[in-house]
């Protein structure tokens, strides 16, 4: 099964990316996922279920430890893929 994860971390800072946002992006970029897209207001990545779920676990733990007060995320099965 392939999954797509979309996430944002808060609090926002429009002047400079907060540490928690940088850490979350680094976790996703280092996870070996496909179609990684990072941006100022949201981030997405795709990959196999095990890889995405492992990355989400690390993302949550490290972003919260780095000062995030909220992490919003959505995980979807990619269309055409069977669970």
C-alpha positions as CSV (number, residue, x, y, z in Angstrom):
1,X,0.0,0.0,0.0
2,X,1.2,3.5,-0.8
3,X,0.4,6.5,1.4
4,X,0.5,10.3,1.1
5,X,1.2,12.4,4.2
6,X,0.4,16.1,4.4
7,X,1.5,18.0,7.4
8,X,2.1,21.4,9.0
9,X,3.6,22.4,12.3
10,X,2.7,25.3,14.5
11,X,3.3,28.0,15.8
12,X,3.9,29.8,12.5
13,X,6.5,32.4,12.0
14,X,6.3,34.3,8.7
15,X,9.7,35.9,9.1
16,X,11.8,32.8,9.7
17,X,11.1,29.0,9.7
18,X,10.8,27.9,13.4
19,X,13.1,25.1,14.5
20,X,10.2,22.6,14.7
21,X,9.3,23.3,11.1
22,X,12.9,22.8,9.9
23,X,13.2,19.6,12.0
24,X,10.0,18.2,10.6
25,X,11.0,18.9,7.0
26,X,14.4,17.3,7.6
27,X,12.8,14.2,9.0
28,X,10.6,13.8,5.9
29,X,13.5,14.6,3.4
30,X,15.7,12.1,5.1
31,X,13.1,9.3,5.2
32,X,13.6,8.2,1.6
33,X,10.0,8.9,0.6
34,X,8.9,9.8,-3.0
35,X,7.4,13.1,-4.2
36,X,8.6,15.1,-1.3
37,X,7.3,18.7,-1.5
38,X,8.1,21.2,1.3
39,X,6.6,24.6,1.4
40,X,6.0,27.5,3.8
41,X,2.4,26.4,4.6
42,X,2.4,22.7,4.1
43,X,4.4,19.7,3.2
44,X,3.7,16.4,1.4
45,X,5.4,13.2,0.7
46,X,4.5,9.7,-0.6
47,X,5.8,6.3,-0.1
48,X,5.2,2.8,1.1
49,X,3.0,2.4,4.2
50,X,5.8,1.2,6.4
51,X,8.1,4.1,5.4
52,X,5.5,6.8,5.7
53,X,4.2,5.6,9.1
54,X,7.8,5.3,10.4
55,X,8.5,8.9,9.1
56,X,5.3,10.2,10.7
57,X,6.2,8.7,14.1
58,X,9.7,10.4,13.9
59,X,8.2,13.6,12.6
60,X,5.7,13.9,15.5
61,X,8.3,13.0,18.2
62,X,11.0,15.3,16.8
63,X,8.8,18.3,15.9
64,X,7.1,18.3,19.4
65,X,10.5,18.0,21.1
66,X,11.7,21.0,19.0
67,X,8.9,23.3,20.1
68,X,5.9,22.5,18.0
69,X,2.7,23.1,19.9
70,X,0.5,21.6,17.2
71,X,1.1,19.2,14.3
72,X,-1.7,18.8,11.8
73,X,-1.4,15.9,9.5
74,X,-3.4,13.9,7.1
75,X,-2.5,10.4,5.8
76,X,-4.3,9.1,2.7
77,X,-4.1,5.9,0.7
78,X,-3.1,6.9,-2.8
79,X,-5.9,6.5,-5.4
80,X,-5.7,3.2,-7.2
81,X,-3.8,1.5,-4.4
82,X,-5.4,-1.2,-2.3
83,X,-5.2,-1.3,1.5
